[in-house]
Amino acid sequence: MPVPGMHETVAEIKSWSLDYVVTYSAEMITARARALLDFETANPERSVSKLEKIRGLGLTPDGYEARLGQLVADVDVMAEYPELVYRYWNQRRGQASRR
């Protein structure tokens, strides 16, 4: 039995309008988040020197990766840093396919 208000088919879901999506200006990205994103944009490689820079920022490598993962899932970040987001998800997809 279908749940009232729930869409049952993929066709119905695909037909949803995105008119209801609220967008915010790039100012919604905090200065601290922007600094991390700019750092990642300038340092895309995975290297020992990058790990040292991350620690110099007061972050652990795991903490850095976790925060970066949160940020690239944000619509404002996607809009302002599309290349970084694309690269991030391609790297993740590549890591998953090698497992």
Secondary structure as GFF3:
##gff-version 3
##sequence-region A 1 99
A	DSSP	alpha_helix	10	14	.	.	.	ID=ss1
A	DSSP	three_ten_helix	26	28	.	.	.	ID=ss2
A	DSSP	alpha_helix	31	42	.	.	.	ID=ss3
A	DSSP	alpha_helix	48	56	.	.	.	ID=ss4
A	DSSP	alpha_helix	61	72	.	.	.	ID=ss5
A	DSSP	alpha_helix	75	80	.	.	.	ID=ss6
A	DSSP	alpha_helix	82	98	.	.	.	ID=ss7
###
